[in-house]
Structure formats: C-alpha cells, structure tokens
Amino acid sequence: MKILNHILLLLSLSALVAQAGTISIVLDNPNPSGKPGDTLSFYGTIYNSGTDTVYLNASSPSFGLSAASETFSDNFFTNVPLSLAGSSNSGDIDLFDILLSNPFADPLGTYNGTYNLLGGVDANAQDILVSADFSVTLSTSSQNPPSTGGGGIVPEPGTFGIGALAILGLAALASSRAAK
C-alpha cells in the first residue's frame, strides 16, 4: 500500500518530477520566492523505483544568480543516504539551501537552477542519475514571511468554534423565548 501511495504521488506531481532511469526527485516546493536576507530551503524526496540498489555519491547544483547575490549550501553529505535499495525512497529531506544576500546584487526577478544527483552502480560512480529544475523569485517580500511574534492576541482555532456554538445557542434560546 505504501508503494502504491508513492506511485500515485509521483503521477499527480509529474510536473515537479525529474526522472532518469529508476531514480527520481520530487521537490516539495520547486518555485519559492524570497527577499534579500531570506534563506530558502529546498526539501524533497529521492525515489528508486527500480529493483537494484543505486549509490548516491554527490550532487552538482547550479543556480543563475551571481556569487554576490546568494550563498548555496548543498546538504548532500549531511542528509542524502549513501544508497537507495530498489523500491525505496529517502523520505522528505533538506537537499539544499539558498541564502539570498543582503544587500542584493542582481535585479529582482525569477532565476532558474538545476539540482543534479550523481551516482550509479557503485560508490565511485559519477553518472548524472537525475536532474531537478527549480527557480527562485526575488521580490521585496517573502512568499512565507517569518513570524515576528507578539503582534497582538490571536485566539486558538478551537476558540472560534466554541464562540460560534455559544452564539448559536444564545440565538436558539432567544428564538424559543420569543415564540412563547
């Protein structure tokens, strides 16, 4: 059942899937946006849909910003498994991060990149197994701005339901008294 769920996920996200042979990568959010000073983390899952073990030996990312505008942190050796057995996956892992420098040297806009996963039949192989395309849109505000905290009292979500039930109860009580 677990394998069937992974297959359905791959089919439904086919626009986000890059495949080569039996290895594929699905990025959780391949097109984030950010502003100067933001760090954008790219999480994803590496799948081996074949029957043979595949060794994952390195990555070779490339990105279209100048070195003055970004710092690329490749988390390959920290998070990617050494190999994937047939019909298995890495789980959702942080593949790489991009720190958008502040001040920013390039013009605001969308920049494309590619994440290449290298490996093969043994621990020395350096074949490109799969490439996943991504982009970053640079703007004056973040897609998901960080929480600044303390901005006032915000009730918990359950409080709204309790309040709505209380109002409905009072309305029903008033309606029944008015009918008598």
C-alpha positions as CSV (number, residue, x, y, z in Angstrom):
1,M,0.0,0.0,0.0
2,K,2.9,2.4,0.8
3,I,4.4,1.8,-2.6
4,L,1.1,2.5,-4.3
5,N,0.8,5.8,-2.4
6,H,4.3,6.8,-3.6
7,I,3.4,5.9,-7.2
8,L,0.2,8.0,-7.0
9,L,2.1,10.9,-5.6
10,L,4.6,10.7,-8.4
11,L,1.9,10.7,-11.0
12,S,0.0,13.6,-9.5
13,L,3.1,15.7,-9.2
14,S,4.5,14.7,-12.6
15,A,5.2,18.4,-13.5
16,L,7.5,18.6,-10.5
17,V,9.3,15.3,-11.1
18,A,12.6,14.9,-12.8
19,Q,13.5,11.3,-13.8
20,A,16.4,9.4,-15.2
21,G,16.3,5.7,-15.2
22,T,14.9,4.4,-12.0
23,I,15.9,7.4,-9.8
24,S,13.6,10.4,-9.4
25,I,13.4,13.5,-7.2
26,V,10.2,15.3,-6.1
27,L,10.9,18.8,-4.7
28,D,8.3,19.9,-2.2
29,N,8.3,23.5,-3.4
30,P,10.5,23.9,-6.5
31,N,9.5,27.6,-7.1
32,P,9.7,29.6,-3.8
33,S,10.1,33.4,-3.5
34,G,12.1,35.4,-1.1
35,K,13.6,38.7,-0.4
36,P,17.2,39.7,0.3
37,G,18.3,38.2,3.6
38,D,16.0,35.1,3.4
39,T,17.2,31.6,3.4
40,L,15.2,29.3,1.1
41,S,15.3,25.6,2.0
42,F,14.6,23.0,-0.7
43,Y,13.2,19.8,0.6
44,G,12.4,16.8,-1.5
45,T,12.2,13.0,-1.7
46,I,14.6,10.8,-3.8
47,Y,12.9,7.7,-5.1
48,N,14.4,4.5,-6.5
49,S,11.6,2.8,-8.5
50,G,13.9,0.1,-9.9
51,T,14.9,-3.2,-8.3
52,D,18.7,-2.7,-8.0
53,T,20.4,-0.7,-5.3
54,V,21.7,2.7,-6.6
55,Y,24.6,4.6,-5.0
56,L,24.1,8.3,-4.4
57,N,27.6,9.7,-4.5
58,A,27.4,13.5,-5.0
59,S,25.3,16.4,-6.2
60,S,26.1,19.1,-8.7
61,P,23.8,22.1,-8.2
62,S,23.8,25.2,-10.4
63,F,22.0,28.4,-10.0
64,G,21.5,31.5,-12.1
65,L,22.4,34.2,-9.6
66,S,25.8,35.9,-9.2
67,A,28.0,34.9,-6.3
68,A,27.4,38.3,-4.7
69,S,23.7,37.6,-4.5
70,E,23.5,34.1,-3.0
71,T,25.2,31.5,-0.9
72,F,24.4,28.0,-1.9
73,S,24.5,25.4,0.8
74,D,24.5,21.8,-0.5
75,N,23.2,19.4,2.2
76,F,24.1,16.3,0.2
77,F,26.7,14.8,2.6
78,T,24.5,15.7,5.6
79,N,21.1,14.4,4.5
80,V,21.2,12.2,1.4
81,P,21.6,8.4,2.0
82,L,24.7,6.7,0.6
83,S,22.5,4.4,-1.4
84,L,18.9,3.5,-2.1
85,A,17.7,-0.1,-2.3
86,G,15.2,-0.9,-5.1
87,S,11.6,0.3,-4.4
88,S,12.7,2.7,-1.7
89,N,13.0,6.4,-1.0
90,S,15.0,8.8,1.1
91,G,12.0,10.3,2.9
92,D,11.5,14.1,2.9
93,I,15.0,15.6,3.4
94,D,16.6,19.1,3.1
95,L,18.6,18.8,-0.1
96,F,20.0,22.3,-0.3
97,D,19.5,25.9,0.9
98,I,20.0,29.2,-0.7
99,L,20.8,32.3,1.3
100,L,19.8,35.5,-0.6
101,S,22.4,38.1,0.3
102,N,21.5,41.4,1.7
103,P,22.3,43.8,0.1
104,F,21.3,42.0,-3.1
105,A,23.5,42.5,-6.2
106,D,21.2,41.1,-9.0
107,P,17.9,42.7,-10.2
108,L,14.7,41.3,-8.7
109,G,13.0,38.6,-10.8
110,T,13.0,34.9,-11.3
111,Y,16.2,32.8,-11.5
112,N,16.4,29.2,-12.6
113,G,18.6,26.4,-11.3
114,T,19.2,22.7,-11.6
115,Y,20.0,20.1,-8.9
116,N,21.9,17.2,-10.4
117,L,22.2,13.9,-8.4
118,L,25.3,11.9,-9.3
119,G,26.0,8.2,-8.6
120,G,25.3,4.8,-10.1
121,V,26.2,1.1,-9.7
122,D,28.9,1.6,-7.1
123,A,30.3,4.1,-4.6
124,N,32.7,5.5,-7.2
125,A,30.2,6.2,-10.0
126,Q,29.7,9.8,-11.0
127,D,26.9,9.5,-13.6
128,I,24.1,12.0,-13.6
129,L,21.2,10.0,-12.2
130,V,18.6,12.7,-12.3
131,S,18.2,16.5,-12.6
132,A,15.6,18.5,-10.9
133,D,14.8,22.0,-12.1
134,F,13.9,24.8,-9.7
135,S,13.5,28.5,-9.6
136,V,13.6,31.4,-7.1
137,T,11.6,34.5,-7.5
138,L,13.2,37.5,-5.8
139,S,11.0,40.3,-4.6
140,T,10.7,42.9,-1.9
141,S,8.7,40.5,0.3
142,S,8.8,36.8,1.1
143,Q,6.2,34.2,0.0
144,N,6.0,33.0,3.5
145,P,7.2,35.9,5.7
146,P,8.7,34.8,9.0
147,S,6.6,35.3,12.1
148,T,7.6,38.4,14.0
149,G,5.7,37.3,17.1
150,G,3.9,39.5,19.7
151,G,1.6,41.3,17.3
152,G,-1.4,41.1,19.5
153,I,-3.6,38.4,21.0
154,V,-4.8,35.8,18.5
155,P,-7.2,33.1,19.8
156,E,-6.5,29.5,19.2
157,P,-8.5,28.0,16.3
158,G,-10.8,25.9,18.6
159,T,-11.9,29.1,20.4
160,F,-13.7,30.3,17.2
161,G,-15.8,27.1,17.1
162,I,-16.7,27.4,20.8
163,G,-17.7,31.0,20.3
164,A,-19.8,30.2,17.3
165,L,-21.6,27.4,19.2
166,A,-22.2,29.8,22.1
167,I,-23.7,32.4,19.7
168,L,-25.9,29.8,18.0
169,G,-27.1,28.6,21.5
170,L,-28.0,32.1,22.6
171,A,-29.8,32.7,19.3
172,A,-31.8,29.5,19.7
173,L,-32.6,30.3,23.3
174,A,-33.8,33.8,22.4
175,S,-35.9,32.4,19.5
176,S,-37.6,29.9,21.7
177,R,-38.4,32.5,24.3
178,A,-39.8,34.9,21.7
179,A,-42.0,32.1,20.3
180,K,-43.6,31.5,23.8
